[in-house]
Amino acid sequence: MAVRYLKTGKPQEERSEDDAKVRAVVEAALADIGARGDAAVRELAEKFDNFSPPTYRLSQDEIDQLISEVSPRDMDDILFAQDQVRKFAEIQRDSMKDVEVETMPGVILGHRNIPVQSVGCYVPAGKFPMVASAHMSVLTASVAGVPRIVATTPPFEGRPNAAVVAAMHLGGAHEIYVLGGIQGVGAMALGTETIEPVHMLVGPGNAFVAEAKRQLYGRVGIDLFAGPTETMVIADETVDAEMCATDLLGQAEHGYNSPAVLLTNSEQLAKDTLVEIDRLLEILPTAETASVSWRDYGEVIVCDTYDEMLTMADEIASEHVQVMTDRDDWFLDNMTCYGALFLGARTNVANGDKVIGTNHTLPTKKAGRYTGGLWVGKFLKTHSYQKVTTDEAATLIGEYGSRLCMLEGFVGHAEQCNVRVRRYGGKNVPYGEAAE
């Protein structure tokens, strides 16, 4: 395969060193929260957020006051976005059916979709107040029917961000805490003297939040490993360098370690995009962040064919994949590893992030190979059940079960089947032997 890199980012070894440093910080912080509860949470909040109110949970009066600070136009925009997210989440929820079927006479199998009973939603706000993340996590959990929804967000410029808190409250949060980073997700997952632990953590965040979720997984459920934002632009000569450069930098501004990749079969477009990125970085207000991401994590890859582009795209498995080619639906039909697709030049990742209705919490670091993004189904647990309603079915299934248990050497298992064969079938099966 003829693949050429016109630009590469940090070597993988350096990226791994950064990850190791984050792991150590998170491990120590979570251990401290587990041991000292509220006291540790407060020390971490003072250290990382310089924020120490009497209590980190917002009262209803405080929530109402913050909501009153949101302008009518901003409130209308928030409600519009939430309406789009709610509509799509409701359609997804309706697609998930409870089932019950009689697979053979007297044997009934089924499953029920039951909401997770408590969820902690993390909404980033340290660098940028991510209002949309409240829709994606809190509101979607509410549509799923989660009975206890806890939301945390860091202070923004020294106080709770009014728009974020409004979105959390309107989305359906039952408890709202102004806590960021490791202390926010750690308090929700581990619990403290004042915060009851949750069953599941969801929401995006920086490298420390993502690592905290990874270390807490197992103790609680998580939605997915949502690390620093990733974006890939797949483009051919049907679009120009301005479009490609804008879409790449639009996501690179998230943080200092947000990978952005251009994948193209046009070397001229690749070269023009590199020039255009340099031009835009001179005028982009968030260039201080985006330029570092582009320098350390930006890549430009040129392939000879669309098939090569497809292979590379699935190998990279980027979180956001913007496709602008003469065959966008071909990529939709054939790509298998990604977070979300944004098809055509009229579409863009920012609309997906903020308003269009699909969820923006998506898999990163190649997790798109084995999971999709956050959606209403992540908040639902599918539990199976079975009923045997006739003596004949209990006997027949019991006989098969007895023999299959003995095949594996599980005599106690076999006796669970045998006692039913004896009781409901009237058959004489010697103890510890397989049914005939």
Secondary structure, 3 states (H helix, E strand, C coil): CCEEEEECCCCHHHHHHHHHHHHHHHHHHHHHHHHHCHHHHHHHHHHHHCCCCCCCECCHHHHHHHHHCCCHHHHHHHHHHHHHHHHHHHHHHHCCCCEEEEEECCEEEEEEEEECCCEEEECCCCCCCCHHHHHHHHHHHHHHCCCCEEEECCCECCECCHHHHHHHHHHCCCEEECCCHHHHHHHHHHCCCCCCCCCEEECCCCHHHHHHHHHHECCEEECCCCCCCCEEEEECCCCCHHHHHHHHHHHHCCCCCCCEEEEECCHHHHHHHHHHHHHHHCCCCCHHHHHHHHHHHEEEEEECCHHHHHHHHHHHCCCEEEEECCCHHHHHHHCCCCCEEEECCCCCHHHHHHCCCCCCCCCCCCHHHCCCCCCHHHHEEEEEEEEECCHHHHHHHHHHHHHHHHHHCCHHHHHHHHHHHHHHHCCCCCCCCCCC
